[in-house]
């Protein structure tokens, strides 16, 4: 199994302080890291954000076409790991072509582009080739969710019934999936899901699975907010473990 991750300078602190410090270096897992040119300021949908996602998709396509490993995990670097993953991911993937972290309460767009495992095949290569071509076809200078990487992955997958997919279980975790206890929840704007918009009380009461394996620090806009939520979950988990 090979893990592949690409990062820009804005996310170097996540790579150093979370991703590499917690990565499960098992004998049957290899890791490929690649630095890419900084195209945006690290904030979601900021100027240059889609260009950053295009570079990420080129990286994904390159490794799908050049990696001999039959199972590949593509992930962002704003991630902390909690324990071994090889056997668990293989079980979760099962006979499916691809298994996604779920990071949205809508199944229509809930398959996360920041952490997923694939059984590499021509079908998977076609999926991500199409995602890349679609992102490259957008001509508007600004990025919205409708022209984003995640919406494009989900929309493309919906048009390819030949690909079998599944969600990874809740132990592959992001806080933004859960609306329980949010006082200012709004379905249309998704207000209340973002870490930045949570009150101190809402943050303290956020759901964290006892069997957590992976924490993706998304639903946090900006470097400071991502750092805060990654540290918060790490401290909570290690506190429960008595470490």
C-alpha positions in Angstrom: 0.0 0.0 0.0 1.3 3.4 -0.9 0.3 6.7 0.6 0.7 9.7 -1.7 0.5 13.3 -0.5 1.3 16.7 -2.1 1.7 19.9 -0.2 2.5 23.6 -0.7 4.5 25.9 1.6 1.4 27.1 3.4 0.8 23.5 4.6 4.4 22.7 5.5 3.7 23.2 9.2 0.9 20.5 9.0 3.3 18.1 7.3 6.0 18.6 9.9 4.0 19.0 13.1 1.1 16.5 12.5 1.3 14.3 9.4 4.9 13.1 9.7 4.9 13.0 13.5 2.0 10.6 13.6 2.3 8.7 10.3 2.1 4.9 10.7 5.3 3.7 9.2 4.4 0.1 8.8 6.6 -2.3 6.9 3.9 -2.8 4.2 3.2 1.0 3.8 5.3 3.3 1.7 5.0 7.1 1.6 5.5 9.5 -1.3 5.6 13.2 -0.6 5.8 16.0 -3.2 6.0 19.8 -2.8 4.1 21.9 -5.2 4.2 25.6 -6.1 2.1 27.8 -3.9 -0.8 29.2 -5.9 -3.1 30.5 -3.1 -2.8 31.6 0.5 -4.1 28.3 1.9 -7.7 29.5 2.5 -10.5 27.6 0.8 -11.7 29.2 -2.4 -9.1 32.0 -2.1 -7.5 33.4 -5.3 -5.5 30.6 -7.0 -7.2 27.9 -5.0 -8.5 25.9 -8.1 -5.0 26.2 -9.7 -3.7 24.5 -6.5 -6.3 21.7 -6.9 -5.4 21.2 -10.5 -1.8 20.7 -9.5 -3.0 18.2 -6.9 -5.1 16.3 -9.5 -2.1 16.2 -11.9 -0.1 14.6 -9.0 -2.9 12.0 -8.4 -3.1 11.1 -12.1 0.7 10.8 -12.3 0.8 8.3 -9.5 -2.2 6.3 -10.7 -0.3 5.8 -14.0 3.1 5.2 -12.5 2.7 3.4 -9.1 2.9 -0.4 -9.1 1.1 -0.8 -5.7 -2.4 -2.1 -6.3 -3.8 0.0 -3.4 -3.0 3.7 -3.1 -4.2 6.2 -0.5 -4.3 9.8 -1.6 -4.4 12.3 1.3 -3.8 15.9 2.2 -1.3 16.8 4.9 -3.5 18.6 7.4 -4.0 15.2 9.0 -3.1 13.3 12.2 -2.9 9.5 12.3 -3.9 7.4 15.3 -2.5 3.8 14.9 -1.8 1.3 12.2 -3.8 1.6 9.0 -2.8 -1.0 6.4 -5.1 -3.9 7.4 -7.9 -1.6 8.5 -8.0 0.3 5.1 -7.9 -3.0 3.2 -10.9 -4.3 5.2 -12.8 -1.0 4.7 -12.1 -1.0 1.0 -13.2 -4.6 0.6 -14.1 -5.4 -3.0 -14.9 -1.7 -3.8 -12.9 0.4 -6.3 -12.6 3.4 -3.9 -13.3 4.2 -0.3 -13.7 7.9 0.8 -13.7 9.7 4.1 -17.1 11.2 4.5 -16.9 14.9 5.3 -20.3 16.3 4.6 -23.8 15.4 5.8 -25.0 15.3 2.2 -24.3 12.1 0.4 -24.5 14.1 -2.9 -21.1 15.8 -2.2 -19.9 14.0 0.9 -17.1 12.0 -0.6 -13.9 13.8 0.5 -11.1 14.6 -1.9 -8.7 14.9 1.0 -8.5 11.3 2.0 -9.4 8.2 0.0 -8.1 4.8 -0.9 -8.3 3.2 -4.3 -7.7 -0.2 -5.9 -5.9 1.1 -8.9 -7.5 0.2 -12.2 -8.4 1.6 -15.6 -11.7 2.7 -14.2 -10.0 4.7 -11.4 -7.6 6.2 -13.9 -10.5 7.3 -16.1 -12.3 8.8 -13.1 -9.5 11.1 -12.1 -8.5 11.9 -15.6 -12.0 13.2 -16.1 -11.8 15.1 -12.8 -8.6 16.8 -14.0 -10.0 17.7 -17.4 -13.1 19.1 -15.9 -11.2 21.3 -13.5 -8.9 22.5 -16.3 -12.0 23.4 -18.4 -13.4 26.0 -15.9 -12.7 29.5 -17.2 -14.0 31.7 -14.4 -11.2 33.2 -12.3 -12.9 32.7 -9.0 -13.7 29.3 -7.4 -17.0 28.3 -5.8 -18.0 24.9 -4.5 -19.7 24.2 -7.8 -16.3 24.4 -9.6 -14.3 22.9 -6.8 -12.3 19.7 -6.7 -14.7 18.0 -4.3 -17.8 18.8 -6.2 -16.1 17.7 -9.4 -15.1 14.3 -7.9 -18.6 13.7 -6.6 -20.3 14.7 -9.8 -18.0 12.7 -12.0 -18.4 9.6 -9.8 -22.2 9.9 -9.9 -21.9 9.6 -13.7 -19.8 6.4 -13.6 -21.9 3.6 -12.2 -19.3 1.1 -13.2 -17.2 2.3 -10.2 -18.1 0.8 -6.9 -17.4 3.0 -3.9 -17.9 3.1 -0.2 -17.4 5.4 2.8 -14.7 4.8 5.3 -16.2 4.4 8.8 -16.4 7.3 11.3 -13.0 6.5 12.7 -11.7 8.3 9.6 -12.9 11.5 11.1 -13.6 15.2 10.6 -15.6 17.3 13.0 -17.5 19.0 10.2 -19.6 15.9 9.5 -21.5 16.3 12.8 -24.2 18.8 13.5 -25.2 17.6 17.0 -25.0 20.4 19.6 -24.5 23.2 17.1 -26.7 26.1 18.1 -26.4 28.2 14.9 -26.8 25.4 12.4 -28.1 26.4 9.0 -28.5 23.7 6.2 -28.2 26.1 3.3 -25.0 27.9 4.3 -23.6 25.1 6.4 -23.0 27.7 9.1 -22.0 26.1 12.3 -20.0 23.3 10.8 -16.9 25.4 10.4 -14.5 25.3 13.3 -14.1 29.0 13.0 -17.8 29.6 13.7 -18.1 27.2 16.7 -18.4 28.6 20.2 -16.0 27.5 22.9 -18.8 25.3 24.3 -19.5 23.7 20.9 -15.8 23.0 20.4 -15.6 21.3 23.8 -18.6 19.1 23.1 -17.7 18.1 19.5 -18.0 14.4 18.8 -14.7 12.5 18.5 -14.9 8.7 17.9 -13.2 6.5 20.5 -11.6 4.3 17.8 -10.3 7.2 15.8 -7.8 6.3 13.1 -7.4 9.4 11.0 -8.3 13.0 11.7 -8.5 15.4 8.7 -8.4 19.0 9.8 -10.9 20.3 7.3 -14.0 22.4 8.0 -11.5 24.9 9.3 -10.7 27.8 7.1 -7.2 29.2 7.3 -3.9 27.9 8.8 -4.5 29.0 12.4 -7.9 27.4 12.5 -6.7 24.1 11.0 -3.8 24.1 13.5 -6.2 24.7 16.4 -8.6 21.9 15.5 -5.7 19.4 14.9 -4.2 20.2 18.2 -7.6 20.1 19.9 -8.4 16.6 18.7 -4.9 15.4 19.4 -5.0 16.6 23.0 -8.5 15.1 23.5 -7.5 11.7 22.1 -4.3 11.5 23.9 -6.0 12.7 27.1 -8.5 9.8 26.8 -5.6 7.4 26.3 -3.8 8.7 29.3 -0.7 9.6 27.3 
